[in-house]
Amino acid sequence: MRHGQAGNRTAIPVKDAERSLTVAGRKELEEIAASMLSQGMRFDRILASPLKRAYETATIVSKTFKSLNVLEQWNELRPEASRPDLYRRLSKLKQDSEILLVGHEPYLGTMISEMISGNGNSHVALKKGGLAKIRVTSFVPKPSGELRWLLTPKQIRKLS
């Protein structure tokens, strides 16, 4: 999942890592999270980039899924992080886990591309608040998986 709508980089004199979700972004994410819950989605854990807007997004989803109490910040989900480091860390988790990653573009799109095509050149992109589901078949030595679906925020909200 990509984080929701955040304040403009140039209009707000704060560091990129500290940009918060906008009021509209929070509202949209609350609707998206409610739709996710109504569709029967479930997560064993939510792993989020430590950047403020991504962690705020993960927190909104976590609060909607009240039974979920595992929300973690992973530096491996920062926009400049090494995806191989992320894959190594993910490979250590329980294999049949349902995990929601909350992060940034183009990092997530490139990760999806690597999973489904073997390289980062498929040009997959997530809109802010967008969501993709991948059935992972392996993380190491090379990530691979099957794209089950890729949804825009508008599509997610229409599902409920």
C-alpha atoms as a printed R data frame, in Angstrom:
    type eleno elety resid chain resno       x       y       z
1   ATOM     1    CA   MET     A     1   0.000   0.000   0.000
2   ATOM     2    CA   ARG     A     2   1.224   3.447  -0.852
3   ATOM     3    CA   HIS     A     3   0.830   6.155   1.772
4   ATOM     4    CA   GLY     A     4  -2.040   8.611   1.469
5   ATOM     5    CA   GLN     A     5  -2.053  12.183   0.255
6   ATOM     6    CA   ALA     A     6   0.540  14.247   2.135
7   ATOM     7    CA   GLY     A     7   1.413  17.918   2.266
8   ATOM     8    CA   ASN     A     8   3.205  19.360  -0.749
9   ATOM     9    CA   ARG     A     9   7.000  19.162  -0.524
10  ATOM    10    CA   THR     A    10   7.602  22.697  -1.699
11  ATOM    11    CA   ALA     A    11   4.673  24.444  -0.021
12  ATOM    12    CA   ILE     A    12   5.521  23.250   3.468
13  ATOM    13    CA   PRO     A    13   8.919  24.059   4.951
14  ATOM    14    CA   VAL     A    14   9.486  20.661   6.606
15  ATOM    15    CA   LYS     A    15  11.841  17.804   5.870
16  ATOM    16    CA   ASP     A    16  10.438  15.187   3.504
17  ATOM    17    CA   ALA     A    17  10.497  12.533   6.234
18  ATOM    18    CA   GLU     A    18   8.275  14.732   8.422
19  ATOM    19    CA   ARG     A    19   5.515  15.467   5.908
20  ATOM    20    CA   SER     A    20   2.132  14.518   7.373
21  ATOM    21    CA   LEU     A    21  -1.009  13.335   5.696
22  ATOM    22    CA   THR     A    22  -3.436  16.075   4.713
23  ATOM    23    CA   VAL     A    23  -6.921  16.207   6.239
24  ATOM    24    CA   ALA     A    24  -8.311  14.972   2.900
25  ATOM    25    CA   GLY     A    25  -5.661  12.237   2.815
26  ATOM    26    CA   ARG     A    26  -6.652  11.007   6.285
27  ATOM    27    CA   LYS     A    27 -10.342  10.985   5.382
28  ATOM    28    CA   GLU     A    28  -9.683   9.072   2.164
29  ATOM    29    CA   LEU     A    29  -7.550   6.507   4.009
30  ATOM    30    CA   GLU     A    30 -10.246   5.980   6.641
31  ATOM    31    CA   GLU     A    31 -12.688   5.177   3.804
32  ATOM    32    CA   ILE     A    32 -10.144   2.910   2.099
33  ATOM    33    CA   ALA     A    33  -9.383   1.051   5.339
34  ATOM    34    CA   ALA     A    34 -13.113   0.568   6.011
35  ATOM    35    CA   SER     A    35 -13.524  -0.836   2.484
36  ATOM    36    CA   MET     A    36 -10.557  -3.154   3.000
37  ATOM    37    CA   LEU     A    37 -12.133  -4.447   6.210
38  ATOM    38    CA   SER     A    38 -15.572  -4.890   4.610
39  ATOM    39    CA   GLN     A    39 -13.962  -6.941   1.823
40  ATOM    40    CA   GLY     A    40 -12.615  -9.389   4.391
41  ATOM    41    CA   MET     A    41  -8.967  -8.481   3.973
42  ATOM    42    CA   ARG     A    42  -6.851  -9.561   6.903
43  ATOM    43    CA   PHE     A    43  -3.295  -8.926   7.966
44  ATOM    44    CA   ASP     A    44  -1.060 -10.630  10.479
45  ATOM    45    CA   ARG     A    45   1.158  -7.547  10.615
46  ATOM    46    CA   ILE     A    46   1.539  -4.127   9.105
47  ATOM    47    CA   LEU     A    47   5.074  -3.031   8.247
48  ATOM    48    CA   ALA     A    48   5.549   0.655   7.496
49  ATOM    49    CA   SER     A    49   8.237   3.015   6.367
50  ATOM    50    CA   PRO     A    50   9.284   5.224   9.278
51  ATOM    51    CA   LEU     A    51   8.517   8.366   7.251
52  ATOM    52    CA   LYS     A    52   5.652  10.167   8.948
53  ATOM    53    CA   ARG     A    53   3.069   9.967   6.133
54  ATOM    54    CA   ALA     A    54   3.576   6.213   5.692
55  ATOM    55    CA   TYR     A    55   3.421   5.491   9.416
56  ATOM    56    CA   GLU     A    56   0.276   7.630   9.728
57  ATOM    57    CA   THR     A    57  -1.259   5.629   6.867
58  ATOM    58    CA   ALA     A    58  -0.373   2.341   8.576
59  ATOM    59    CA   THR     A    59  -1.808   3.600  11.864
60  ATOM    60    CA   ILE     A    60  -5.157   4.429  10.233
61  ATOM    61    CA   VAL     A    61  -5.357   0.931   8.737
62  ATOM    62    CA   SER     A    62  -4.283  -0.656  12.027
63  ATOM    63    CA   LYS     A    63  -6.980   1.213  13.985
64  ATOM    64    CA   THR     A    64  -9.628   0.084  11.497
65  ATOM    65    CA   PHE     A    65  -8.490  -3.540  11.841
66  ATOM    66    CA   LYS     A    66  -8.945  -3.484  15.632
67  ATOM    67    CA   SER     A    67  -7.913  -7.100  16.154
68  ATOM    68    CA   LEU     A    68  -4.530  -6.369  14.604
69  ATOM    69    CA   ASN     A    69  -1.864  -5.359  17.086
70  ATOM    70    CA   VAL     A    70   1.359  -5.749  15.143
71  ATOM    71    CA   LEU     A    71   2.419  -2.468  13.551
72  ATOM    72    CA   GLU     A    72   6.139  -2.026  12.959
73  ATOM    73    CA   GLN     A    73   8.392   0.578  11.396
74  ATOM    74    CA   TRP     A    74  10.981  -0.902   9.041
75  ATOM    75    CA   ASN     A    75  13.845   1.207   7.737
76  ATOM    76    CA   GLU     A    76  13.972  -1.189   4.778
77  ATOM    77    CA   LEU     A    77  10.761   0.490   3.517
78  ATOM    78    CA   ARG     A    78  12.292   3.979   3.349
79  ATOM    79    CA   PRO     A    79  12.275   5.348  -0.235
80  ATOM    80    CA   GLU     A    80  16.067   5.161  -0.517
81  ATOM    81    CA   ALA     A    81  16.437   1.743   1.130
82  ATOM    82    CA   SER     A    82  17.872  -1.364  -0.498
83  ATOM    83    CA   ARG     A    83  15.143  -3.707  -1.734
84  ATOM    84    CA   PRO     A    84  17.455  -6.758  -1.415
85  ATOM    85    CA   ASP     A    85  17.746  -5.905   2.305
86  ATOM    86    CA   LEU     A    86  13.946  -5.774   2.514
87  ATOM    87    CA   TYR     A    87  13.613  -9.130   0.727
88  ATOM    88    CA   ARG     A    88  16.125 -10.757   3.088
89  ATOM    89    CA   ARG     A    89  14.256  -9.487   6.125
90  ATOM    90    CA   LEU     A    90  10.848 -10.479   4.735
91  ATOM    91    CA   SER     A    91  12.156 -13.981   3.952
92  ATOM    92    CA   LYS     A    92  12.602 -14.552   7.699
93  ATOM    93    CA   LEU     A    93   8.893 -14.072   8.422
94  ATOM    94    CA   LYS     A    94   6.388 -16.913   8.634
95  ATOM    95    CA   GLN     A    95   5.790 -18.095   5.075
96  ATOM    96    CA   ASP     A    96   1.982 -17.995   5.001
97  ATOM    97    CA   SER     A    97   1.710 -14.596   6.706
98  ATOM    98    CA   GLU     A    98  -0.600 -11.905   5.364
99  ATOM    99    CA   ILE     A    99   1.543  -8.781   5.549
100 ATOM   100    CA   LEU     A   100   0.658  -5.237   4.571
101 ATOM   101    CA   LEU     A   101   3.645  -3.140   3.542
102 ATOM   102    CA   VAL     A   102   3.094   0.626   3.624
103 ATOM   103    CA   GLY     A   103   5.609   2.719   1.748
104 ATOM   104    CA   HIS     A   104   6.423   5.005  -1.146
105 ATOM   105    CA   GLU     A   105   6.709   5.278  -4.907
106 ATOM   106    CA   PRO     A   106   8.686   4.455  -6.946
107 ATOM   107    CA   TYR     A   107  10.061   1.971  -4.367
108 ATOM   108    CA   LEU     A   108   6.869  -0.111  -4.093
109 ATOM   109    CA   GLY     A   109   6.175  -0.111  -7.833
110 ATOM   110    CA   THR     A   110   9.697  -1.294  -8.565
111 ATOM   111    CA   MET     A   111   9.351  -3.979  -5.900
112 ATOM   112    CA   ILE     A   112   6.094  -5.214  -7.465
113 ATOM   113    CA   SER     A   113   7.742  -5.184 -10.885
114 ATOM   114    CA   GLU     A   114  10.700  -7.228  -9.601
115 ATOM   115    CA   MET     A   115   8.337  -9.736  -8.021
116 ATOM   116    CA   ILE     A   116   6.158 -10.318 -11.068
117 ATOM   117    CA   SER     A   117   8.624  -9.959 -13.937
118 ATOM   118    CA   GLY     A   118  12.057 -10.630 -12.489
119 ATOM   119    CA   ASN     A   119  13.234  -7.067 -13.057
120 ATOM   120    CA   GLY     A   120  12.210  -3.535 -12.159
121 ATOM   121    CA   ASN     A   121  11.278  -2.524 -15.694
122 ATOM   122    CA   SER     A   122   7.548  -3.337 -15.769
123 ATOM   123    CA   HIS     A   123   6.645   0.205 -14.681
124 ATOM   124    CA   VAL     A   124   4.046  -0.733 -12.095
125 ATOM   125    CA   ALA     A   125   2.824   2.282 -10.139
126 ATOM   126    CA   LEU     A   126   0.599   2.689  -7.107
127 ATOM   127    CA   LYS     A   127  -1.505   5.802  -6.656
128 ATOM   128    CA   LYS     A   128  -1.487   7.418  -3.208
129 ATOM   129    CA   GLY     A   129  -3.641   5.153  -1.060
130 ATOM   130    CA   GLY     A   130  -3.476   2.441  -3.742
131 ATOM   131    CA   LEU     A   131  -3.119  -1.206  -2.905
132 ATOM   132    CA   ALA     A   132  -1.688  -4.313  -4.559
133 ATOM   133    CA   LYS     A   133  -1.833  -7.962  -3.532
134 ATOM   134    CA   ILE     A   134   1.022 -10.268  -4.417
135 ATOM   135    CA   ARG     A   135   1.235 -13.971  -3.678
136 ATOM   136    CA   VAL     A   136   4.927 -14.321  -2.941
137 ATOM   137    CA   THR     A   137   6.612 -17.529  -4.070
138 ATOM   138    CA   SER     A   138  10.132 -16.607  -2.897
139 ATOM   139    CA   PHE     A   139  12.257 -13.712  -1.667
140 ATOM   140    CA   VAL     A   140  15.731 -15.167  -2.006
141 ATOM   141    CA   PRO     A   141  17.842 -15.591  -3.965
142 ATOM   142    CA   LYS     A   142  15.509 -13.588  -6.202
143 ATOM   143    CA   PRO     A   143  12.069 -12.203  -5.363
144 ATOM   144    CA   SER     A   144   9.157 -13.703  -7.253
145 ATOM   145    CA   GLY     A   145   5.409 -13.733  -6.966
146 ATOM   146    CA   GLU     A   146   2.070 -13.442  -8.695
147 ATOM   147    CA   LEU     A   147   0.151 -10.179  -8.887
148 ATOM   148    CA   ARG     A   148  -3.388 -10.950  -7.725
149 ATOM   149    CA   TRP     A   149  -4.732  -7.409  -8.085
150 ATOM   150    CA   LEU     A   150  -3.736  -3.750  -8.179
151 ATOM   151    CA   LEU     A   151  -6.351  -1.195  -7.111
152 ATOM   152    CA   THR     A   152  -6.635   2.571  -7.083
153 ATOM   153    CA   PRO     A   153  -8.184   4.293  -4.044
154 ATOM   154    CA   LYS     A   154 -11.361   4.928  -6.051
155 ATOM   155    CA   GLN     A   155 -11.658   1.236  -6.942
156 ATOM   156    CA   ILE     A   156 -11.081   0.175  -3.330
157 ATOM   157    CA   ARG     A   157 -13.819   2.502  -2.048
158 ATOM   158    CA   LYS     A   158 -16.285   1.241  -4.698
159 ATOM   159    CA   LEU     A   159 -15.845  -2.321  -3.442
160 ATOM   160    CA   SER     A   160 -17.650  -1.627  -0.170
